[in-house]
Amino acid sequence: MAREIRIEISDEAYEALERAAAARHVPAEAYAGQVLDADLTRARFLEGARLFVAEHGTAFAERFGPSGRGADAA
């Protein structure tokens, strides 16, 4: 189900939003929703990754070795 929110942004930000939306051939409101959804999706993914590493990172490193940062490539 879609929800509607009302936000206030500066004139400059709205003009930038309109330009970005026009480049994608969508209304400014639709583009703002897409950007917000993508940002929230990214935030959820990163939080999930942090939780995974916190819970399984040590066991993963023991099984497969260190992350390889700074290690010589094989």
ZIDAGI-V463251 format. One record per pair of residues at least 24 apart in sequence whose C-alpha atoms are under 7 Angstrom apart, sorted by the first residue. I is the first residue (numbers start at 0). J is the second residue. Records with the same first field share a line. If there is no record, write none. Layout:
I: J  J
This chain:
none
